[in-house]
Amino acid sequence: PMYQYSLDYFKRLFKAVIESTQSHDNFDEHLQAFIFNITETVYRTISRGLFKKDNLLFSCLICMKIMRQSEKLSEVEWNGLIREGVEKVEDEDNCPINWLPKKKWALLCHFSREMELFKHAPEDFKVREEEWREWAQSKQPLNTPLPEAGSILDSEGNTHPTPNWREDLTAFQKCLLIKVVREELIMLAITDFVKTEMGPQFIDPPAFDINLALQDSNSATPIIFILSPGADPAALLVKFAHSQEYGERLHFVSLGQGQGENAKKMIEHGKKTGDWVLLQNCHLSKSFMPELEKQIAAFSQTGAQINANFRLWLTSMPSDFFPIPVLQNSIKITNENPTGLRANMFRCYNDIKDVELFAEDEEFTNCTKKHAYHKLLYGLCFFHSIIQERKKFGPLGWNVKYEFNDTDKDVAMQWLHMFLKEQNEIPWIALRYVIGEIVYGGRVTDGWDRRTLLSILRTYLNDAMLDDTYTFCENDIYKAPTVGTLESYKTYIDSCIPREDDPDVFGMHVNANITSQLVVSRALLDAVVSIQPRAGGGGGGGGGGGPSTDEIVMEKAKEIESACPPLLLRSEAGPNTFRTMDNGLPFSLSTVLSHEIVKYNALLTRVHATVRELQKAMKGLTVMSDALDKMYNAFIDNKVPLLWEEVGYSSLKPLASWVKDLIARIQFIHTWLKKGEPAVFWMSGFFYPHGAMTGVLQHYARVHQVSVDVLSFSFTVLKSKQDEIKQGPADGMYIYGLYMDSCRWDTDTEQMEDSLPGESYCSVPVIHFLPEVNHKPPQNAYIAPLYKTTVRKGTLSSLGQSTNFILAVELPTDRPQDYWIQKGAALVCSLND
């Protein structure tokens, strides 16, 4: 909401660049110099007011807009990068390459139909599979030479040369190839592309510079600091004011209840005297914002009496009620904390004023209190840095993103000091409880995140921390230094903690970096797509003469309408489907099936009706409502329409994969309806898997005459494959179709093992879910949460659990629980493609 600029703002930029551009005798040279200067100036002035995550997005949009305007980049190539292609199901089913995901093979086939350069790419991948695999799986494919020119034979025996992939590809076309083989590297590929086309100055945003902002401003233009959690530029502004001999002429008002009048008085005083005024935390004073808008609008009115040295500085978190006219005509600066463990540890120790809080004669049984305090203080700061940085790993780090801040750390430090000061021995249990469950845990809303938080805390608050040889992970770089002065700790952090964080220090597998990069890359492309205008009715194909946007949407609508299954009819039920027990009660799973049919029929009805309505609206036979318009856009972006999500099941799949998945789900339910209960149930096929699990427990309780309240599941992973099992178990349910996230199942050792490099997900063999009375988990088992989707996050239900969470599954392992907890190991029902 803070990224707002007016046309007048850009007019002033243009005027300033025109005046500052050096004249050339040659008009064309002068024009090129002006174009470059205005492009660089716009990037520099706008990007300083953007958060880091949006800087590459901005430079990417500038670069691609210029290239598309100059016809160096076709619409087909542009849409190939930012949107999912119209992949055909038969392409996925006929993927001949084991190391390339089926969906990516289908994307390559789509490129071959749309772009001349990629026309023979699928055949080339098949002919030179090993050469392509070596390039795709190299550590740095962006810096590894691509295969050179080759030749392929078509179905008629004719020879066709392939491009010299090493020489013929443009930087943008290389991005398309990276999207096919290593999607997680898209962000790095786009960075290289912008750097190649525009220059390195469009990759590195300008540094935080108050002096430059002051030079670009005037007395009528406010300067806004856009805040981020944990960052406060007030101290930097005070320091800068002193350097400009304005230390005594900078006046503060922290906005809040009743501070509006004080702010108005200070502004009036500053306008007369030329002093500077800083209004802090504008986001906390919504009621004052209309008045602030009036005050600033008066600055630019004819005849306004304002001292030329006056400056109004504002700070605010992003908020949707901040006055838009103020945003559009102000200079904006963002100030974010540096990221990474090293930067976080520096911040922690820069905030510490004194570590010498214990005398040498204060002792515990096995060490001095000073030694314990120094060691545990370092561990506490490292813990704080770890939980902050885990957010970059997405769902592997935390199911929900939490804004832990410096206040949490400061309070935890106070508790640490108090416990060590007042106790004769270190109270480990109380220390971990107060810091983990109360100080930090008070922010945590997800039970599995709480388990992760406490697991991480145990790594840094334990007896071993007092030993100088104790390391936080296998990489012995990460450890608490020997006891020293405050400056010695800062020196150690500067010299010993790497600038690039090793996933191992987070307890993560090396694949976690892939997940982190994939999250960032997809977020970048999603952001680009979200701000694209809809193409005109005949412009979808661009220069390549491809189909228009309307034609693409109409084709998708017809394909979905023809592929979507009919409603499930109870009249088609087989003789053994809806059975009853001897006491007349229906089988619990029969009730589950009835509920599933109702849910799926509601979804199928919505799909059929809205697809027909969309086609009518596109032909002009009915009104294109707002809901249908959003559905149209969703079809363009290959996303599931909101109309379907409202009555659908949890899924993160793109539209093409979602439709294929829906057909498979309906087939599963239809087979169950006609033939009775299957021997093995597909967990992802359930619309509401919680109901199926409850049904199994309820059936067991009725058969064995026990209370359902004392039942829970035990789990046995079977050796038999799903298609080898012809009969279901006497009790419980056989389940297939689950995936392991951040771990894998070893069929030889029959237990959990680390994931293979590059393999984030691994399919799980059939599992027997068996109800047991007063079941207790075995000692050598990891309690793995089972989620519907990989995002893991859901809304909090009335039972206190996430709606995305199904149940906890016990899996054999020879490693401690904490090992898998910190890796984020879990089971999921459905993947993203």
N, C-alpha and C positions, 0 to 999 in steps of 0.2 A: 504493500500500500504506500510505501514511502518513495517509490520510483516514479515521481511525477515531475514533468518539465513542460514549460509552456513554449509556444511558438516564439514569443518575445525573447525568451531566454536564448533560443537558438539564433534569433536575429542578432542579438548582441554578440554572440560568439562569432558569427560570420563577419560582422562589422570589424571586430577586433582582429580577426585573421587577415582580412583584406588590407587593413592598415599596416599590419606587421609583416606581411609577405614581401620579400625583397623583389624589386622589379627586375625583369629580364628583357633584353632587346628582342628576343624571339618570343612571339605571343604564345606559341604552343608550349614552350618551356615554362613560361610564367603561369600558364593555366595548369600545367601538371604540378608545379610547385604549390600553387594555391590549393588544388584538390588534395594533395598529400597533407598539407598543413591543416586544412580544415578537418580532414579525417582523423589525424592524430590528435588535434585539439579536442574534438568531440569525444574521442575515446578517453583521453586523459581526464577531462573535466567530469565526464559522466561516471567513469569507472571508479573514481575515488569515493563516490557515494554509493557504490555497490558492495555487497558482501562478497567475500572471496569465492563462494560457491557460484556466484552469478557473473564473475568477471569473464571467464572463458565463454560463457553463453553469449555475452554481449559482443566480444570480439569476433566470435564465430558468426553471429548474425550480420555484423558489419561486413565481414569478408564475403560471406555467401551472397548477400544482397548486391554487393558490387559486382561479383562474378556473374550472377544471374542477369543483372542489368546489362552487362557487357556481352552477354551470351557466351561466356566461357564455361558456363555450367548449365546443362540442360535440366528441364523440369523433371525428366525421367530419373536422372542421376540424383537430383536433390530429394525427390520423394523416395527413392530407393534407400537413402540413408536414414531419413527421419521417420519413415512410416514402415509398417510391416507390409510385405508384399502379398500379392494375391496367390499364395502358395496353393498348389493343387494336392489333394489327398494322395493321388497316385504317385506323385513325386516322393512324398514321405514314405509310402509303402515300398517303393522300389529303390531305396537308398542303397548303393552298392559299397559304400565306404564305412568301415567299422568305427573309425576314430572320429568321424564327423557326425554330430547329432542329425537325426532325420529332418528336423525342422530347418536346420541350416542348409542341408542338401536341397530341400525344397526351395529355399530362398535363392540359392545359387542357380537352380533351374529357372526360377522367376526372372532373375537378372539376365539369363541367357536368352529369354524370350523378349525382353524389353530393351536390351542394350547390345549394340553391334560388337563392342569390344569383348563382351562375355558370351558371345554366341556359341563358341565351342568350349567354354570353360568346363562344363560338366564332363564332357568326353576327355578333356585334358586331365582332369582330376583322376579319372579312372585309369587312363593310360600311364600316367606318372604319379600314381598314388603315393609311393614311398617318398618321392622327391617333395611332393606337396606336404606330406605328413611331417617330414623333417623341418620344413620351413614353419609350418603352423605351430608345431610343438616346441620350437626353439625358445630359449629364455627371453629373447628380445626380437620378435619377428619384425618389428618396425625398423630395426637396424641390421637385419639379416637379409642378404641378397635373395630376391625372388627367383624362381625358375626362369630360365631363358626360353627362347622360342622353341617350339616343337611342332609336331604334326600329328594329326589324328585321321582315322578312317571313318567315313560315315557308313550308314547301313547299306549303301549301294556300292561300297568299296572305293569311293573316291577319296583322295587325300586332300586334307585342308590344313594349311599352316595355322598355328596358334600365335597369338601376339607374343612379342618378347616382353614378358611380364616385368622383367627387370628394367627395361628401358621405356616401354610404351605407356605405362601407367602414369597418370597424373597423380598429384598428392591426394586429390579428392577420390579418385577411383581406387586408390590404395585403401582409403577409409572403407569403401564398400567391400573390398576383399577382406579387410579385418573384421567387418561386421559378420561375415560368413564364418570365418574360422576361429576368431578370438574376440568375441563381442565385448569382453571385459576391458579390452584395450582401446575401445572407441574413443574415449576421452583423450588418451595420449595421441592417438592417430589424428584427431581433430586439432590438437595442439600443434603437432608437426605441420599439418596442412595450413593453419593460419600463419604460423611462423614462416613457412615457405612463400606464401602468397603476399603477406602483408609486412613481414619483418618482425624481429624479436621484440620490439617495443610494444607490440600489440598483444604480447603474451604475458608480460610482467606488468601488473597494474602499478600505478605510481604509489610510492611509499606515503605513509601518513605524514602530512606536511601542513601544519597550521599556518606557517608563514606564507606558503603559496596560496592558501585559501584566503588569507588576509589581503594579499596583493590583488586577487581577483575580485574582491568584494568592494562595496562602498557603504556609505552610511545608511542607504535605503535597502540594502540587501542583507537579510539575516544569514547567519552561518549555522547550519544544523548538524550536530553530531548524532548520527543514528547509532544507537547503543546495541550491543549484543551482551548476552549473559556473562557476567564477570568482568566486563570492560567498563572503565570509567575514565573518560578523558579530562575530567575536571582538574586533576593534579597536573596533567601535561599542559593544560591551558594556563594554570597559575604560573608554572615554570616559564612558559613562553611570555606571559605578560611581564614577568620580572625582567626577562631579556630585552623587552621593548620599553623598559622603564614605565610600565603600566601596572606594576605590582600593587600599588596603593589605589589605583583607579579602576580596578576590576571588582565589580559588585555582584554578589551571589543572592539568588532567591531559589530555594528548593520548593517547587510548586506542590501544593496539596491543599487541604481544606483551609480556607481563610487566608491564603497567601496571594490571592489575586490583586488586592489593593496595593500590597507592598510591591508587587511586580510592576504595576502601572506607575507608581511613584518613582521607582528606580529608572524605568524607561524614560519618563519625562525629565528626570534629573540628568540622565546620560545624554539625551538629545541637546540639552543646553550646554553642558560642560565638556562634551566629547569623551566622557568616560565610557568604559565597556560594561555591559550588563550580561550576566549569564543566568538564564532561566533553566533550572535543572528539572529533569523528570516531567516533561510536559504530558507524558502519557498517564500521569497520575492526577491530572487536573482537567478532566473532560469539560467541566462547566466553564472553565476559563478560556477554552480554545476559541469560541466565537469572538470574545473580547480581544484576544491576541490577534486574531485575523483583522479586526478593525484597526487596532493600533498600527500594525505593519502596513496595511493599505494606506494609512494616512501618511506614511513616510514618503510615498511617491506622488502625493497630490501637489498640484501647483501652489507655490507659496509656502510650502512646508518649511519651517525653521528648524534645521537639524545641523548640528556641528559636524563638519566633515570627518572628524576623527571618531565619531560615535560608531560603535559596533554592537549589534545584538547577537549574542550566542545562545543557542538553544540545544538542549539534549533531550532525546526521546527514544524510547523503544518503538519498534514498528507498531503503529496503531491505525485503525481505519477511520478514526474521528479527527485525526490531525488535519488542520485546514488545508485543503487542496491548493488554493491560491498561494499560500505561503510556501508550500512544497514546490510549486511550479516555478517560482521566481527566486529561490534561495540557492545557496551553495551548500551542498551536502557532503559530509565526510563520514566514512564508517571507521570505527576503531574496534578491531577484533583481537582477541587474545591469540598469540601464536599457538599452533597445534603441535602435538607430539609430547612424549614423555619428558624429554629433555627440557622443553619450554615450560611445561607444567611444573616440573620440579624447581626450575629457576624461580617461577612465580611464587611457589610455596615458601622457598627459603628467603626470597626478597621481602616477604611479608613478616618473617620472624625477626623480632627485635633482639631477642636474647635467648641463648640456649643454656647459659650457666645458672640454672635455677636450683641446683642442689649442691650442698657442701660435700667436700671429699669424704667426711666422716659419716655421712648418711649412707647406710648399707642395707641390702637384703642379704639373704643367706649365701647366695652364690655370686653376687656382684654388688657394686655400689649403685646407689640410686641414680647417680649421675650417668654411669655407663648405661643402665637400663633406659633412662629417659632419652639419651642421645640416640640409641639404637631404635627404640620404639617410635620416637618422633620421626626419624627417617622413614621407617616402615609405614607410618601413618600417612606421611606425605606421598609416598610411592603408591599406597593404596588409593589415595584421593586422585592421583594422576591416572592410574590404571582405569578406574571406573569412569573417568571423564573420557578417556580415549577409546574405550570399548564401543562407544556409539558409532564409530566409523565402520564397524563390522556389521551394521544393520541388525537383523534378528539374531544373528549369532552372538552379538554382544549383549543386547537387551531386547526383550519383547516390546517394551515401551521405552521411549527415550525420556530420560529424567534429567532435569536441570539441577544437578548437584552444583553447589557454589561454594565460595570461600567461607561463607558463614558456617556451613556444615563442618568444614575443616577446622575453623577456629574454635567452634564449640567442642569438637572432638579432642583438640589439643588441650583445652581446659580440663576436660574430664580425665585425660591421660595424666596431666600434672597432678590433679587432685587425688586420683587413685594411688599414684606412686608416693605422694607426699604423706597421705594419711594411713597407709597400710604398711604392715611389716613384711608382707610378701606380696608379690605381684598377683592381683586378683584376676587371672586370665578370663575366667568365665564371666564375671561381672563386667570386665572391660570390653569384651567382645559383644556382650549383650547390649550394653548401653550405646556403644558406638555403632554396632551393626543393626540392631533392631530399632533403636530410638532415633539417634542422631541422623544417620543416613537412611535407615529403613523406614523412617516416617514418611519419606517421599515415595517409597516404592509401593505400587498398587498391585503388581502381579506377583503371585506366590512363587512362581518359578524364578522370577528375577530376584526375589528375596533370597532364595536358596543360592543363587549365583553370587549375590553380594556377600553373604556370610561365608561362602567357600573362599572367595578372594581374600576376605579379611583374615581368615585363618592362616593364610600364607604369610601375612606380615605381622600378626600379633600372636606369637607363640614362643616357647622356650628357646627354640633354635635361633631366633633372631638375635639373641644375646651373644652368639658365637661369631667371631670374625670370619669364619670359613663358610658360613651359611650363605647360599645363593638362592635367588628367587625362582630360578628356572635352570634348565640344563646349560644355558649360556652363562658362564660364570662372570660375565661383565656386570650383570645385574645383581648387586648385593649391597648391603649396608656398609659404608666405609668405617674404618676404625674411628674411635671417639676423638674428636678434635674441636677446633673453634668453628664459629659460624662461617668465617671466610674459607676455612679448609673444606667445608661441605660444598660451598659454591664452586670452589676450584675443582673438586672431585666431579661434580655434576657436569661442569664445562668440559673436562678432559676425558671422562670415562663413559658417560652415557652417550650412545650413538645418536646421530641426528635422525637416522631412519630406524623406526621401531621394528624389532624382530617380533613376528607373531608369537614366538615361543614365550615371550615375557608375559603375554596375556593368557598363556595357557592354550593358545590356539594352534591349529594345524597350519602348515604353510598354505593350504588351499584357502584359508580365511582371507588372504590378500586378494585372491581372485574374486571372492564374494564381495569384498569391499570395493574393488575396482568396478565390478559389475553394477553394484548399487549406484555408484557415482555416474557411470556411463549411461545407464538407463534413465537416471534422473535428468541428465543433460538433454538427451533426445526427447524425453517427455516434455521438458520445459520448452524446447524448440517447437514441438508439435502444438502445444497448448496456445501459443501466440500466433500461429499461422492463420492468415485470412483464408476463407474458403475460396478455392479456385472457381473461376467462372464456368458456366455450363459447357463451354466448348474449349476451355483452356487446359484441361487436365493433362493432355498429352504433351504440351509444350512443343518444342521444335521437333520432337521425334515423331509427331503424327499419331500418337497413341490415343486411346479412348478418352473421352471427356470424363469429368468427375461424375456427372449424372449417369453416364453409361456404365461406369464402374460400380456405382451404388446399385443401379437397377439390376445388373448382372448378379451381384452378391445377393440381393433380395430374392431373385428368382431361384438361385442355387439353394439358398437356405429354405425357401418355401418347398421346393421339391424334395430336399433331403430330410427335412424335419419329420419325425415319425408322427403317426396319428395318435389320438388319445388312447390311454390304456383302459380297456373295458373289463369290468368285473365279470361280465358274461362269458369271457374267454377263459375263465379260470378252469384248471384241471380238477379232476375229482379229489385229488389229495392236497389241494392248495389250502383251502380254508377248512381245516379240521377242528374238531372239538375233542376235549379230553373226556374220560369216562364220567367225570362229575358234571359234564355239560358245559364247562368253561372253554372258551376258544383257546387254541394254542397262541401263546404270546407273540410268536413270530408272524402268525396270521394277522394279528392286529397291527404289527409293525408294517406288514405289506400293505394293508388297507390305508394306513396313514401315508406311506410312500406314494401310493397311486394317486391319492388326493393332491399331494404336493406337486408331483410331476405333471399331473393333468392341468393344474393351475398354471404352471410355467408353459406347457405346450400350448394351451389356449391363448396365453398372452403372446407367444412367439408367432403363432399362425395369424392372429388378428392384426397385430402391429405390422407384420411384414406386408400383408395385403393392403393395409391402410397407407403405408409408406409408398407403395407402388401407385396407388390411386392419387395420392397427393402430388407425386412427381409428374403424373400425367395431367394434373390440373382438374381432376374429377372431384377432389375434396380439399378441405383447408389443410395447409401444412401447419399444424399446431406447433407450439414450442417443444413439446415432448417429441414429436416426430422429427423436428428440425435437429434436436440433439441426437436422435437415433441416426439420422442421415450423417451427421458429423462423426458419430461413433463408427459407422460403416467405413467412412473414409480412412479413419485412423486404425482400423482393424481392432476395435475395442468392443466389449460387450455393452450394448445400450443400457442406460439406466432403467428404462422401462422393464427390461428383463431381470436386471439385478434386484429390483424391488421384490420380485416373487421367486427369485432363483436361489441357488445354493452358493456357498462360498467357493470362489474360484478366482485365480489370478491369470488365467489363460487368455491369450488374445482371441479375437472373435473366431477365426478359422479353426483354431484348436478347440475352442469352447464348443462349437457346433459338433465337431467330431466326438468330443467327450460326451456331450448330451446324447448323441445317438447311441454311443456305447452304454451309457447308463440306462437308457430306456430299453435297450436290448437285454440288459441284465435283469431288470425288473419284469420285462415281458416274459422272459424264459422262466423266471420264478413263478409268475402268474399262471403260465400254461402247464408247466411240468412239476410244480411243487418245489419245496425247499432244495436248493442246490447243495452238493456235498461241500463245496467251499464257497464262502461269501466274499464278494469284492467290496472291501471297506469303502473305497471311493465311490462305489455305486449307490450308497445310501444318501438320500437327500438330507436326512437327519440321523447321523450315526449314533448320537447319544441315545436315541430311542431304541435303536437296534441292540445296543449294549444292555439297556435296561430290560428289554424284552428277553434276552438270554438269561439274565439273573432271575427275572420273574418266573420264567418257565421252570428253571431249576428248583426254585422255591416251592412251586406248586407240586412238582413231581415228587420231591423228597420231603415235603411237608416241613419246611424250615422257614424261619423269618427272612425276608429278603434283606432286612437291615444288617444281618450278620454275614452277608455274602460279599465277596469280592473276587477278582479274577487271579488265577495263577496262569503262567504263560510258558508254553513249550514250543520252541522252534523246531519244525519238522524237517527231516531230510528229503521227504517225498516232494516232488514238484506238483504244482496245482493241477495239471492235466493228468497226473498219475493217480489222483485220489478220486475214487468212484463212489465212496459212501461217507457221509458225515459222521461225526463222533456221537457216542451215546449221550454224552452231556457236553454242554458248551457249544462252541462254534469254531470252525476252521476259517481263518481270515487270510486273504492274499491281497496284493496290490499296494503294500506299504513301502515307504522309502526311508532309508537312513540318511540323516543330515549330519555331516561332520564326523562320520564314522562309517564302518562297513561291517558286514557279517562275514566271518571266515568260515566256510563250510568244512574245512579240515579240522580246525581247532574247536569249532562249534561255539564260538564266543565273539564278542565285539573286538575289533581291531581298528587301528588308525586308517583313515581314508588313503587311497592310492593318490599319488600326485596328479593334480588336474581333475580329479573325480570328486565333485562336491557331494553328489548323491549316489546312493547304492540301493538297489532293490533288495527287499527282505524276503526270505523264503516264507512258506506258509507257517502261520503261528496258530497254535491251539489255545483259544481263550476258554479256560475251564473255571467255572465258579467253584469256590471253596468256602467252607464255613470258617470264620475267624482266621482267614489266611494271613500269614506273616511272610514278608519278603525274605528270600534266602540271603545269606551273608555275602555271597559272591555274585551279586546282581546289581546292575546299574538301573536306577529308577528313571526311565526315559519318558518324558512327556510326549504324547501323541497329539498332533495338531492337524487341522483340516488342510491348511495351506502353509507355504513356506514363510509367509510374513509373520506368522505366529500371533501377532497382535489381534485382539478382538475387543468387543465391548464387554464391560463387566456385567455379568448376569446377576439375577437376584440371589443365586447360590454362592456368590463371591468368587466365581471362576470366570475366566475369559470364555467368550462364546466360541472362540477358535480352538480351545482345548477340549479334547475328548476324554482321555483317561491316561493314567500312567502305566507304562508297560515295563516289566522287569526282564532284563536281558543279561545273560551270563557274561562275566568279565573277570579277568585276573588283575585288574587295576583298581585303585581306590576310586570312590565316588567323585572326589574332587577333581580327579584327572579329566573325567568326561563332562562334569558340570562346567568347568571353565572353558572347555572346548565348545560348549553350546550344543552338545550331542542331543539329538531328538529324533522322533519319527514323524513323518508327514504322510498324509493321504494322497495329496495331489501336487504335482510340480507346476511350473509356470508356463510350460510350453507343450 
